[in-house]
Amino acid sequence: MTEKEAFIIRPGILELMAGIALSGVEGASGVGVRSDHPEDVRKRKNLSKGIKSQVEEGVITLDLDINVDYGKNIHAVAGAIQREVKNAVESMTGWKVSAVNINVVGVNAL
């Protein structure tokens, strides 16, 4: 990337991108965010809670603490989250996402 093409992403924006992508995955939600509550998405309320990012030399690593809905396959949900978040963040930033680490910290009773 040349200096002319350089840009800055403010703290919290990568986490918000990941949280929005996460909210679209069936069976998963960030800590404190229920995927079946669309008002949270509209208000962007708590979408980045439980999400941390690190950027080194234009390469992004994301750590997501998630809840999985009861009865859903954890492995399948985690894989879907990794794909959705990686694709969303890479397409919006043009930077490589090296890892989307998933930590399942709870189960949502429906």
Residue pairs with C-beta under 8 A, 6 or more apart in sequence:
1 58
9 55
9 93
12 48
14 53
14 55
14 60
14 62
14 89
14 93
15 48
15 51
15 52
15 53
15 62
16 44
16 47
16 48
17 88
17 89
17 92
17 93
18 48
18 51
18 53
18 62
18 64
18 85
18 88
18 89
18 100
19 30
19 33
19 47
19 48
19 49
19 51
20 41
20 44
20 47
20 88
21 81
21 84
21 85
21 87
21 88
21 89
22 28
22 29
22 30
22 33
22 35
22 47
22 51
22 64
22 66
22 81
22 84
22 85
23 29
23 30
23 33
23 35
23 40
23 41
23 47
24 35
24 84
25 35
25 77
25 80
25 81
25 84
26 35
26 72
26 77
26 80
27 35
27 68
27 69
27 72
27 73
27 76
27 77
27 80
28 35
28 66
28 67
28 68
28 69
28 72
28 77
28 78
28 80
28 81
29 35
29 66
29 67
29 69
29 108
30 46
30 47
30 48
30 49
30 50
30 51
30 64
30 65
30 66
30 67
31 49
31 50
31 65
31 66
31 67
31 105
31 106
32 46
32 49
32 50
33 40
33 45
33 46
33 47
33 49
33 50
34 40
34 108
35 69
39 45
40 46
40 47
41 47
50 64
50 65
50 66
50 105
51 62
51 63
51 64
51 65
52 62
52 63
53 60
53 61
53 62
53 63
54 60
54 61
54 62
55 61
55 95
58 95
58 96
59 95
59 96
59 97
59 98
60 89
60 93
60 95
60 96
60 97
60 98
61 97
61 98
61 99
61 101
62 85
62 89
62 97
62 99
62 100
62 101
63 101
63 103
64 81
64 85
64 100
64 101
64 102
64 103
65 103
65 105
66 77
66 78
66 81
66 102
66 103
66 104
66 105
66 106
67 104
67 105
67 106
67 107
67 108
68 74
68 77
68 78
68 104
68 106
68 107
68 108
69 77
69 107
69 108
69 110
70 107
70 108
70 109
70 110
71 110
74 104
78 102
78 104
81 100
81 102
82 100
82 102
85 97
85 100
86 97
86 100
89 95
89 97
90 96
90 97
